[in-house]
Amino acid sequence: MVIDFSRLNNSPSVTSGARTGNSPESSASTASASTTAAASTQSGETVHLSQEAQQLQKISEKLREQPVVNSARVAELKQAIADGSYKIDSNRIASKLLNFEAQR
């Protein structure tokens, strides 16, 4: 089935090689889709976000602005590995692994 997305705001256009849009199921779903679209665009209702939702939006925007990787920390670790000063604390790693498994 092929749906023509360029005509979403106009009458629905569904093209199919084997079927036509005249079956009861397809006409019911088409009528339902157009009724839903019409109700949401013609209702004139407004939505007001709570203070918490507005704060969450602001936090989300700030998080999107942050880099995914801390480049300074990565450069620091690369340098420590390259010059041999990076030390691995096997007891700390084992402790963290055990704590992680205990929480599961």
PDB file as gemmi writes it, atoms N, CA and C in Angstrom:
CRYST1    1.000    1.000    1.000  90.00  90.00  90.00 P 1                      
ATOM      1  N   MET A   1       0.850  -1.157   0.000  1.00  0.00           N  
ATOM      2  CA  MET A   1       0.000   0.000   0.000  1.00  0.00           C  
ATOM      3  C   MET A   1       0.904   1.231   0.000  1.00  0.00           C  
ATOM      4  N   VAL A   2       0.537   2.233  -0.750  1.00  0.00           N  
ATOM      5  CA  VAL A   2       1.285   3.478  -0.844  1.00  0.00           C  
ATOM      6  C   VAL A   2       0.411   4.612  -0.346  1.00  0.00           C  
ATOM      7  N   ILE A   3       0.951   5.440   0.518  1.00  0.00           N  
ATOM      8  CA  ILE A   3       0.219   6.588   1.038  1.00  0.00           C  
ATOM      9  C   ILE A   3       0.876   7.842   0.505  1.00  0.00           C  
ATOM     10  N   ASP A   4       0.078   8.723  -0.044  1.00  0.00           N  
ATOM     11  CA  ASP A   4       0.586   9.976  -0.609  1.00  0.00           C  
ATOM     12  C   ASP A   4       0.655  11.013   0.507  1.00  0.00           C  
ATOM     13  N   PHE A   5       1.859  11.242   1.079  1.00  0.00           N  
ATOM     14  CA  PHE A   5       2.027  12.164   2.187  1.00  0.00           C  
ATOM     15  C   PHE A   5       1.917  13.624   1.768  1.00  0.00           C  
ATOM     16  N   SER A   6       2.047  13.903   0.504  1.00  0.00           N  
ATOM     17  CA  SER A   6       1.950  15.279   0.054  1.00  0.00           C  
ATOM     18  C   SER A   6       0.513  15.794   0.098  1.00  0.00           C  
ATOM     19  N   ARG A   7      -0.451  14.906   0.273  1.00  0.00           N  
ATOM     20  CA  ARG A   7      -1.858  15.307   0.289  1.00  0.00           C  
ATOM     21  C   ARG A   7      -2.502  15.065   1.649  1.00  0.00           C  
ATOM     22  N   LEU A   8      -1.740  15.163   2.744  1.00  0.00           N  
ATOM     23  CA  LEU A   8      -2.286  14.862   4.061  1.00  0.00           C  
ATOM     24  C   LEU A   8      -3.389  15.824   4.481  1.00  0.00           C  
ATOM     25  N   ASN A   9      -3.276  17.096   4.131  1.00  0.00           N  
ATOM     26  CA  ASN A   9      -4.300  18.063   4.539  1.00  0.00           C  
ATOM     27  C   ASN A   9      -5.487  18.091   3.596  1.00  0.00           C  
ATOM     28  N   ASN A  10      -5.354  17.464   2.452  1.00  0.00           N  
ATOM     29  CA  ASN A  10      -6.467  17.374   1.506  1.00  0.00           C  
ATOM     30  C   ASN A  10      -7.160  16.044   1.723  1.00  0.00           C  
ATOM     31  N   SER A  11      -7.927  15.609   0.757  1.00  0.00           N  
ATOM     32  CA  SER A  11      -8.594  14.320   0.894  1.00  0.00           C  
ATOM     33  C   SER A  11      -7.545  13.220   0.890  1.00  0.00           C  
ATOM     34  N   PRO A  12      -7.718  12.176   1.707  1.00  0.00           N  
ATOM     35  CA  PRO A  12      -6.740  11.097   1.785  1.00  0.00           C  
ATOM     36  C   PRO A  12      -6.622  10.373   0.446  1.00  0.00           C  
ATOM     37  N   SER A  13      -5.405  10.045   0.110  1.00  0.00           N  
ATOM     38  CA  SER A  13      -5.150   9.335  -1.130  1.00  0.00           C  
ATOM     39  C   SER A  13      -4.354   8.087  -0.831  1.00  0.00           C  
ATOM     40  N   VAL A  14      -4.958   6.930  -0.987  1.00  0.00           N  
ATOM     41  CA  VAL A  14      -4.294   5.666  -0.764  1.00  0.00           C  
ATOM     42  C   VAL A  14      -4.294   4.917  -2.078  1.00  0.00           C  
ATOM     43  N   THR A  15      -3.100   4.500  -2.498  1.00  0.00           N  
ATOM     44  CA  THR A  15      -2.977   3.782  -3.759  1.00  0.00           C  
ATOM     45  C   THR A  15      -2.491   2.380  -3.473  1.00  0.00           C  
ATOM     46  N   SER A  16      -3.051   1.409  -4.130  1.00  0.00           N  
ATOM     47  CA  SER A  16      -2.676   0.024  -3.926  1.00  0.00           C  
ATOM     48  C   SER A  16      -2.801  -0.709  -5.250  1.00  0.00           C  
ATOM     49  N   GLY A  17      -1.911  -1.667  -5.475  1.00  0.00           N  
ATOM     50  CA  GLY A  17      -1.959  -2.419  -6.719  1.00  0.00           C  
ATOM     51  C   GLY A  17      -3.074  -3.436  -6.742  1.00  0.00           C  
ATOM     52  N   ALA A  18      -3.340  -4.111  -5.596  1.00  0.00           N  
ATOM     53  CA  ALA A  18      -4.305  -5.195  -5.591  1.00  0.00           C  
ATOM     54  C   ALA A  18      -5.657  -4.793  -5.010  1.00  0.00           C  
ATOM     55  N   ARG A  19      -5.696  -3.797  -4.147  1.00  0.00           N  
ATOM     56  CA  ARG A  19      -6.946  -3.433  -3.496  1.00  0.00           C  
ATOM     57  C   ARG A  19      -7.367  -2.030  -3.891  1.00  0.00           C  
ATOM     58  N   THR A  20      -8.644  -1.779  -3.686  1.00  0.00           N  
ATOM     59  CA  THR A  20      -9.145  -0.421  -3.861  1.00  0.00           C  
ATOM     60  C   THR A  20      -9.540   0.111  -2.504  1.00  0.00           C  
ATOM     61  N   GLY A  21      -9.732   1.370  -2.369  1.00  0.00           N  
ATOM     62  CA  GLY A  21     -10.099   1.977  -1.092  1.00  0.00           C  
ATOM     63  C   GLY A  21     -11.582   1.890  -0.809  1.00  0.00           C  
ATOM     64  N   ASN A  22     -12.305   0.987  -1.459  1.00  0.00           N  
ATOM     65  CA  ASN A  22     -13.748   0.917  -1.288  1.00  0.00           C  
ATOM     66  C   ASN A  22     -14.204  -0.129  -0.288  1.00  0.00           C  
ATOM     67  N   SER A  23     -13.282  -0.826   0.359  1.00  0.00           N  
ATOM     68  CA  SER A  23     -13.704  -1.832   1.322  1.00  0.00           C  
ATOM     69  C   SER A  23     -14.227  -1.143   2.572  1.00  0.00           C  
ATOM     70  N   PRO A  24     -15.075  -1.783   3.341  1.00  0.00           N  
ATOM     71  CA  PRO A  24     -15.636  -1.161   4.549  1.00  0.00           C  
ATOM     72  C   PRO A  24     -14.558  -0.798   5.565  1.00  0.00           C  
ATOM     73  N   GLU A  25     -13.524  -1.660   5.682  1.00  0.00           N  
ATOM     74  CA  GLU A  25     -12.481  -1.373   6.664  1.00  0.00           C  
ATOM     75  C   GLU A  25     -11.714  -0.124   6.284  1.00  0.00           C  
ATOM     76  N   SER A  26     -11.342  -0.002   5.021  1.00  0.00           N  
ATOM     77  CA  SER A  26     -10.531   1.152   4.635  1.00  0.00           C  
ATOM     78  C   SER A  26     -11.340   2.439   4.668  1.00  0.00           C  
ATOM     79  N   SER A  27     -12.623   2.370   4.324  1.00  0.00           N  
ATOM     80  CA  SER A  27     -13.414   3.595   4.387  1.00  0.00           C  
ATOM     81  C   SER A  27     -13.667   3.996   5.826  1.00  0.00           C  
ATOM     82  N   ALA A  28     -13.807   3.040   6.737  1.00  0.00           N  
ATOM     83  CA  ALA A  28     -14.002   3.351   8.150  1.00  0.00           C  
ATOM     84  C   ALA A  28     -12.742   3.973   8.733  1.00  0.00           C  
ATOM     85  N   SER A  29     -11.568   3.414   8.394  1.00  0.00           N  
ATOM     86  CA  SER A  29     -10.336   3.970   8.937  1.00  0.00           C  
ATOM     87  C   SER A  29     -10.053   5.337   8.332  1.00  0.00           C  
ATOM     88  N   THR A  30     -10.408   5.541   7.070  1.00  0.00           N  
ATOM     89  CA  THR A  30     -10.226   6.839   6.428  1.00  0.00           C  
ATOM     90  C   THR A  30     -11.135   7.875   7.075  1.00  0.00           C  
ATOM     91  N   ALA A  31     -12.387   7.499   7.334  1.00  0.00           N  
ATOM     92  CA  ALA A  31     -13.321   8.421   7.973  1.00  0.00           C  
ATOM     93  C   ALA A  31     -12.863   8.747   9.383  1.00  0.00           C  
ATOM     94  N   SER A  32     -12.370   7.744  10.100  1.00  0.00           N  
ATOM     95  CA  SER A  32     -11.883   7.967  11.452  1.00  0.00           C  
ATOM     96  C   SER A  32     -10.681   8.890  11.461  1.00  0.00           C  
ATOM     97  N   ALA A  33      -9.756   8.690  10.538  1.00  0.00           N  
ATOM     98  CA  ALA A  33      -8.555   9.523  10.456  1.00  0.00           C  
ATOM     99  C   ALA A  33      -8.912  10.961  10.112  1.00  0.00           C  
ATOM    100  N   SER A  34      -9.843  11.135   9.178  1.00  0.00           N  
ATOM    101  CA  SER A  34     -10.194  12.500   8.801  1.00  0.00           C  
ATOM    102  C   SER A  34     -10.986  13.186   9.904  1.00  0.00           C  
ATOM    103  N   THR A  35     -11.809  12.445  10.640  1.00  0.00           N  
ATOM    104  CA  THR A  35     -12.552  13.030  11.756  1.00  0.00           C  
ATOM    105  C   THR A  35     -11.593  13.455  12.857  1.00  0.00           C  
ATOM    106  N   THR A  36     -10.604  12.624  13.166  1.00  0.00           N  
ATOM    107  CA  THR A  36      -9.623  12.961  14.186  1.00  0.00           C  
ATOM    108  C   THR A  36      -8.835  14.190  13.790  1.00  0.00           C  
ATOM    109  N   ALA A  37      -8.400  14.253  12.541  1.00  0.00           N  
ATOM    110  CA  ALA A  37      -7.636  15.407  12.062  1.00  0.00           C  
ATOM    111  C   ALA A  37      -8.481  16.667  12.111  1.00  0.00           C  
ATOM    112  N   ALA A  38      -9.737  16.561  11.719  1.00  0.00           N  
ATOM    113  CA  ALA A  38     -10.607  17.729  11.718  1.00  0.00           C  
ATOM    114  C   ALA A  38     -10.876  18.192  13.141  1.00  0.00           C  
ATOM    115  N   ALA A  39     -11.078  17.271  14.065  1.00  0.00           N  
ATOM    116  CA  ALA A  39     -11.364  17.640  15.447  1.00  0.00           C  
ATOM    117  C   ALA A  39     -10.171  18.333  16.081  1.00  0.00           C  
ATOM    118  N   SER A  40      -8.966  17.874  15.783  1.00  0.00           N  
ATOM    119  CA  SER A  40      -7.802  18.475  16.414  1.00  0.00           C  
ATOM    120  C   SER A  40      -7.470  19.831  15.810  1.00  0.00           C  
ATOM    121  N   THR A  41      -7.803  20.069  14.560  1.00  0.00           N  
ATOM    122  CA  THR A  41      -7.478  21.346  13.945  1.00  0.00           C  
ATOM    123  C   THR A  41      -8.584  22.372  14.106  1.00  0.00           C  
ATOM    124  N   GLN A  42      -9.812  21.951  14.323  1.00  0.00           N  
ATOM    125  CA  GLN A  42     -10.921  22.883  14.397  1.00  0.00           C  
ATOM    126  C   GLN A  42     -11.431  23.100  15.813  1.00  0.00           C  
ATOM    127  N   SER A  43     -10.867  22.466  16.806  1.00  0.00           N  
ATOM    128  CA  SER A  43     -11.396  22.571  18.159  1.00  0.00           C  
ATOM    129  C   SER A  43     -11.104  23.923  18.789  1.00  0.00           C  
ATOM    130  N   GLY A  44      -9.984  24.543  18.450  1.00  0.00           N  
ATOM    131  CA  GLY A  44      -9.654  25.845  19.003  1.00  0.00           C  
ATOM    132  C   GLY A  44      -9.241  25.791  20.457  1.00  0.00           C  
ATOM    133  N   GLU A  45      -8.975  24.616  20.998  1.00  0.00           N  
ATOM    134  CA  GLU A  45      -8.579  24.470  22.387  1.00  0.00           C  
ATOM    135  C   GLU A  45      -7.112  24.837  22.560  1.00  0.00           C  
ATOM    136  N   THR A  46      -6.761  25.258  23.755  1.00  0.00           N  
ATOM    137  CA  THR A  46      -5.374  25.577  24.051  1.00  0.00           C  
ATOM    138  C   THR A  46      -4.869  24.647  25.133  1.00  0.00           C  
ATOM    139  N   VAL A  47      -3.573  24.483  25.183  1.00  0.00           N  
ATOM    140  CA  VAL A  47      -2.937  23.626  26.170  1.00  0.00           C  
ATOM    141  C   VAL A  47      -2.011  24.492  27.014  1.00  0.00           C  
ATOM    142  N   HIS A  48      -2.114  24.342  28.328  1.00  0.00           N  
ATOM    143  CA  HIS A  48      -1.254  25.082  29.247  1.00  0.00           C  
ATOM    144  C   HIS A  48      -0.387  24.071  29.993  1.00  0.00           C  
ATOM    145  N   LEU A  49       0.931  24.280  29.945  1.00  0.00           N  
ATOM    146  CA  LEU A  49       1.846  23.382  30.623  1.00  0.00           C  
ATOM    147  C   LEU A  49       2.033  23.813  32.067  1.00  0.00           C  
ATOM    148  N   SER A  50       2.168  22.830  32.949  1.00  0.00           N  
ATOM    149  CA  SER A  50       2.407  23.140  34.354  1.00  0.00           C  
ATOM    150  C   SER A  50       3.806  23.713  34.527  1.00  0.00           C  
ATOM    151  N   GLN A  51       4.063  24.268  35.688  1.00  0.00           N  
ATOM    152  CA  GLN A  51       5.377  24.846  35.995  1.00  0.00           C  
ATOM    153  C   GLN A  51       6.458  23.768  35.890  1.00  0.00           C  
ATOM    154  N   GLU A  52       6.150  22.554  36.355  1.00  0.00           N  
ATOM    155  CA  GLU A  52       7.111  21.458  36.309  1.00  0.00           C  
ATOM    156  C   GLU A  52       7.416  21.073  34.858  1.00  0.00           C  
ATOM    157  N   ALA A  53       6.400  21.033  34.027  1.00  0.00           N  
ATOM    158  CA  ALA A  53       6.603  20.685  32.624  1.00  0.00           C  
ATOM    159  C   ALA A  53       7.445  21.738  31.920  1.00  0.00           C  
ATOM    160  N   GLN A  54       7.229  23.011  32.255  1.00  0.00           N  
ATOM    161  CA  GLN A  54       8.023  24.076  31.665  1.00  0.00           C  
ATOM    162  C   GLN A  54       9.483  23.964  32.107  1.00  0.00           C  
ATOM    163  N   GLN A  55       9.699  23.625  33.383  1.00  0.00           N  
ATOM    164  CA  GLN A  55      11.061  23.438  33.873  1.00  0.00           C  
ATOM    165  C   GLN A  55      11.734  22.258  33.180  1.00  0.00           C  
ATOM    166  N   LEU A  56      10.984  21.187  32.987  1.00  0.00           N  
ATOM    167  CA  LEU A  56      11.537  20.018  32.285  1.00  0.00           C  
ATOM    168  C   LEU A  56      11.925  20.359  30.847  1.00  0.00           C  
ATOM    169  N   GLN A  57      11.129  21.179  30.191  1.00  0.00           N  
ATOM    170  CA  GLN A  57      11.459  21.597  28.834  1.00  0.00           C  
ATOM    171  C   GLN A  57      12.749  22.394  28.819  1.00  0.00           C  
ATOM    172  N   LYS A  58      12.918  23.309  29.769  1.00  0.00           N  
ATOM    173  CA  LYS A  58      14.135  24.115  29.838  1.00  0.00           C  
ATOM    174  C   LYS A  58      15.360  23.240  30.102  1.00  0.00           C  
ATOM    175  N   ILE A  59      15.209  22.282  31.011  1.00  0.00           N  
ATOM    176  CA  ILE A  59      16.314  21.376  31.321  1.00  0.00           C  
ATOM    177  C   ILE A  59      16.664  20.533  30.103  1.00  0.00           C  
ATOM    178  N   SER A  60      15.657  20.048  29.407  1.00  0.00           N  
ATOM    179  CA  SER A  60      15.893  19.244  28.204  1.00  0.00           C  
ATOM    180  C   SER A  60      16.647  20.040  27.149  1.00  0.00           C  
ATOM    181  N   GLU A  61      16.271  21.304  26.977  1.00  0.00           N  
ATOM    182  CA  GLU A  61      16.960  22.144  26.001  1.00  0.00           C  
ATOM    183  C   GLU A  61      18.415  22.350  26.389  1.00  0.00           C  
ATOM    184  N   LYS A  62      18.677  22.572  27.679  1.00  0.00           N  
ATOM    185  CA  LYS A  62      20.051  22.750  28.145  1.00  0.00           C  
ATOM    186  C   LYS A  62      20.861  21.478  27.961  1.00  0.00           C  
ATOM    187  N   LEU A  63      20.241  20.324  28.205  1.00  0.00           N  
ATOM    188  CA  LEU A  63      20.946  19.056  28.023  1.00  0.00           C  
ATOM    189  C   LEU A  63      21.291  18.815  26.555  1.00  0.00           C  
ATOM    190  N   ARG A  64      20.392  19.215  25.651  1.00  0.00           N  
ATOM    191  CA  ARG A  64      20.666  19.047  24.224  1.00  0.00           C  
ATOM    192  C   ARG A  64      21.850  19.892  23.782  1.00  0.00           C  
ATOM    193  N   GLU A  65      22.078  21.018  24.476  1.00  0.00           N  
ATOM    194  CA  GLU A  65      23.188  21.898  24.126  1.00  0.00           C  
ATOM    195  C   GLU A  65      24.532  21.358  24.608  1.00  0.00           C  
ATOM    196  N   GLN A  66      24.516  20.463  25.600  1.00  0.00           N  
ATOM    197  CA  GLN A  66      25.752  19.927  26.160  1.00  0.00           C  
ATOM    198  C   GLN A  66      26.362  18.895  25.210  1.00  0.00           C  
ATOM    199  N   PRO A  67      27.703  18.855  25.154  1.00  0.00           N  
ATOM    200  CA  PRO A  67      28.341  17.845  24.312  1.00  0.00           C  
ATOM    201  C   PRO A  67      28.122  16.452  24.906  1.00  0.00           C  
ATOM    202  N   VAL A  68      28.066  15.472  24.042  1.00  0.00           N  
ATOM    203  CA  VAL A  68      27.839  14.097  24.470  1.00  0.00           C  
ATOM    204  C   VAL A  68      29.078  13.570  25.189  1.00  0.00           C  
ATOM    205  N   VAL A  69      30.257  14.013  24.759  1.00  0.00           N  
ATOM    206  CA  VAL A  69      31.514  13.537  25.303  1.00  0.00           C  
ATOM    207  C   VAL A  69      32.264  14.709  25.928  1.00  0.00           C  
ATOM    208  N   ASN A  70      32.840  14.487  27.122  1.00  0.00           N  
ATOM    209  CA  ASN A  70      33.663  15.493  27.773  1.00  0.00           C  
ATOM    210  C   ASN A  70      35.055  15.438  27.137  1.00  0.00           C  
ATOM    211  N   SER A  71      35.271  16.285  26.156  1.00  0.00           N  
ATOM    212  CA  SER A  71      36.511  16.254  25.373  1.00  0.00           C  
ATOM    213  C   SER A  71      37.748  16.497  26.226  1.00  0.00           C  
ATOM    214  N   ALA A  72      37.647  17.374  27.209  1.00  0.00           N  
ATOM    215  CA  ALA A  72      38.796  17.659  28.066  1.00  0.00           C  
ATOM    216  C   ALA A  72      39.197  16.420  28.863  1.00  0.00           C  
ATOM    217  N   ARG A  73      38.205  15.712  29.388  1.00  0.00           N  
ATOM    218  CA  ARG A  73      38.498  14.494  30.168  1.00  0.00           C  
ATOM    219  C   ARG A  73      39.080  13.404  29.271  1.00  0.00           C  
ATOM    220  N   VAL A  74      38.584  13.266  28.072  1.00  0.00           N  
ATOM    221  CA  VAL A  74      39.096  12.275  27.130  1.00  0.00           C  
ATOM    222  C   VAL A  74      40.555  12.582  26.799  1.00  0.00           C  
ATOM    223  N   ALA A  75      40.866  13.846  26.532  1.00  0.00           N  
ATOM    224  CA  ALA A  75      42.243  14.241  26.224  1.00  0.00           C  
ATOM    225  C   ALA A  75      43.162  13.965  27.409  1.00  0.00           C  
ATOM    226  N   GLU A  76      42.677  14.247  28.619  1.00  0.00           N  
ATOM    227  CA  GLU A  76      43.457  13.997  29.839  1.00  0.00           C  
ATOM    228  C   GLU A  76      43.771  12.507  29.995  1.00  0.00           C  
ATOM    229  N   LEU A  77      42.755  11.671  29.783  1.00  0.00           N  
ATOM    230  CA  LEU A  77      42.962  10.221  29.895  1.00  0.00           C  
ATOM    231  C   LEU A  77      43.894   9.691  28.802  1.00  0.00           C  
ATOM    232  N   LYS A  78      43.757  10.186  27.594  1.00  0.00           N  
ATOM    233  CA  LYS A  78      44.648   9.762  26.510  1.00  0.00           C  
ATOM    234  C   LYS A  78      46.096  10.092  26.839  1.00  0.00           C  
ATOM    235  N   GLN A  79      46.311  11.286  27.363  1.00  0.00           N  
ATOM    236  CA  GLN A  79      47.660  11.701  27.720  1.00  0.00           C  
ATOM    237  C   GLN A  79      48.228  10.820  28.836  1.00  0.00           C  
ATOM    238  N   ALA A  80      47.406  10.523  29.846  1.00  0.00           N  
ATOM    239  CA  ALA A  80      47.845   9.676  30.959  1.00  0.00           C  
ATOM    240  C   ALA A  80      48.184   8.268  30.484  1.00  0.00           C  
ATOM    241  N   ILE A  81      47.399   7.735  29.562  1.00  0.00           N  
ATOM    242  CA  ILE A  81      47.678   6.404  29.014  1.00  0.00           C  
ATOM    243  C   ILE A  81      48.954   6.441  28.185  1.00  0.00           C  
ATOM    244  N   ALA A  82      49.114   7.477  27.377  1.00  0.00           N  
ATOM    245  CA  ALA A  82      50.279   7.597  26.497  1.00  0.00           C  
ATOM    246  C   ALA A  82      51.571   7.721  27.298  1.00  0.00           C  
ATOM    247  N   ASP A  83      51.569   8.476  28.392  1.00  0.00           N  
ATOM    248  CA  ASP A  83      52.814   8.651  29.138  1.00  0.00           C  
ATOM    249  C   ASP A  83      52.991   7.625  30.261  1.00  0.00           C  
ATOM    250  N   GLY A  84      52.026   6.714  30.399  1.00  0.00           N  
ATOM    251  CA  GLY A  84      52.164   5.616  31.356  1.00  0.00           C  
ATOM    252  C   GLY A  84      51.789   5.977  32.771  1.00  0.00           C  
ATOM    253  N   SER A  85      51.200   7.126  33.006  1.00  0.00           N  
ATOM    254  CA  SER A  85      50.842   7.530  34.362  1.00  0.00           C  
ATOM    255  C   SER A  85      49.434   7.091  34.774  1.00  0.00           C  
ATOM    256  N   TYR A  86      48.679   6.512  33.867  1.00  0.00           N  
ATOM    257  CA  TYR A  86      47.320   6.065  34.183  1.00  0.00           C  
ATOM    258  C   TYR A  86      47.410   4.759  34.954  1.00  0.00           C  
ATOM    259  N   LYS A  87      46.874   4.749  36.155  1.00  0.00           N  
ATOM    260  CA  LYS A  87      46.918   3.557  37.009  1.00  0.00           C  
ATOM    261  C   LYS A  87      45.520   2.985  37.156  1.00  0.00           C  
ATOM    262  N   ILE A  88      45.434   1.699  37.054  1.00  0.00           N  
ATOM    263  CA  ILE A  88      44.161   0.999  37.185  1.00  0.00           C  
ATOM    264  C   ILE A  88      44.070   0.440  38.596  1.00  0.00           C  
ATOM    265  N   ASP A  89      43.005   0.785  39.297  1.00  0.00           N  
ATOM    266  CA  ASP A  89      42.771   0.292  40.656  1.00  0.00           C  
ATOM    267  C   ASP A  89      41.844  -0.915  40.556  1.00  0.00           C  
ATOM    268  N   SER A  90      42.440  -2.095  40.561  1.00  0.00           N  
ATOM    269  CA  SER A  90      41.658  -3.319  40.367  1.00  0.00           C  
ATOM    270  C   SER A  90      40.673  -3.554  41.507  1.00  0.00           C  
ATOM    271  N   ASN A  91      41.026  -3.163  42.730  1.00  0.00           N  
ATOM    272  CA  ASN A  91      40.091  -3.324  43.859  1.00  0.00           C  
ATOM    273  C   ASN A  91      38.855  -2.454  43.671  1.00  0.00           C  
ATOM    274  N   ARG A  92      39.042  -1.236  43.189  1.00  0.00           N  
ATOM    275  CA  ARG A  92      37.907  -0.342  42.967  1.00  0.00           C  
ATOM    276  C   ARG A  92      37.003  -0.896  41.865  1.00  0.00           C  
ATOM    277  N   ILE A  93      37.601  -1.406  40.796  1.00  0.00           N  
ATOM    278  CA  ILE A  93      36.815  -1.982  39.689  1.00  0.00           C  
ATOM    279  C   ILE A  93      36.016  -3.185  40.182  1.00  0.00           C  
ATOM    280  N   ALA A  94      36.673  -4.071  40.947  1.00  0.00           N  
ATOM    281  CA  ALA A  94      35.985  -5.254  41.473  1.00  0.00           C  
ATOM    282  C   ALA A  94      34.842  -4.852  42.395  1.00  0.00           C  
ATOM    283  N   SER A  95      35.073  -3.846  43.230  1.00  0.00           N  
ATOM    284  CA  SER A  95      34.033  -3.382  44.143  1.00  0.00           C  
ATOM    285  C   SER A  95      32.836  -2.833  43.383  1.00  0.00           C  
ATOM    286  N   LYS A  96      33.101  -2.031  42.353  1.00  0.00           N  
ATOM    287  CA  LYS A  96      32.013  -1.463  41.544  1.00  0.00           C  
ATOM    288  C   LYS A  96      31.230  -2.563  40.829  1.00  0.00           C  
ATOM    289  N   LEU A  97      31.937  -3.570  40.299  1.00  0.00           N  
ATOM    290  CA  LEU A  97      31.259  -4.677  39.634  1.00  0.00           C  
ATOM    291  C   LEU A  97      30.351  -5.445  40.599  1.00  0.00           C  
ATOM    292  N   LEU A  98      30.876  -5.700  41.796  1.00  0.00           N  
ATOM    293  CA  LEU A  98      30.087  -6.428  42.794  1.00  0.00           C  
ATOM    294  C   LEU A  98      28.854  -5.622  43.226  1.00  0.00           C  
ATOM    295  N   ASN A  99      29.025  -4.321  43.423  1.00  0.00           N  
ATOM    296  CA  ASN A  99      27.888  -3.474  43.774  1.00  0.00           C  
ATOM    297  C   ASN A  99      26.837  -3.456  42.671  1.00  0.00           C  
ATOM    298  N   PHE A 100      27.308  -3.389  41.439  1.00  0.00           N  
ATOM    299  CA  PHE A 100      26.385  -3.380  40.291  1.00  0.00           C  
ATOM    300  C   PHE A 100      25.582  -4.672  40.229  1.00  0.00           C  
ATOM    301  N   GLU A 101      26.272  -5.798  40.388  1.00  0.00           N  
ATOM    302  CA  GLU A 101      25.585  -7.096  40.330  1.00  0.00           C  
ATOM    303  C   GLU A 101      24.649  -7.297  41.513  1.00  0.00           C  
ATOM    304  N   ALA A 102      24.994  -6.725  42.656  1.00  0.00           N  
ATOM    305  CA  ALA A 102      24.142  -6.876  43.840  1.00  0.00           C  
ATOM    306  C   ALA A 102      22.837  -6.094  43.678  1.00  0.00           C  
ATOM    307  N   GLN A 103      22.874  -5.002  42.900  1.00  0.00           N  
ATOM    308  CA  GLN A 103      21.674  -4.200  42.692  1.00  0.00           C  
ATOM    309  C   GLN A 103      20.715  -4.832  41.709  1.00  0.00           C  
ATOM    310  N   ARG A 104      21.166  -5.708  40.894  1.00  0.00           N  
ATOM    311  CA  ARG A 104      20.314  -6.333  39.868  1.00  0.00           C  
ATOM    312  C   ARG A 104      19.448  -7.368  40.430  1.00  0.00           C  
TER     313      ARG A 104                                                      
END                                                                             
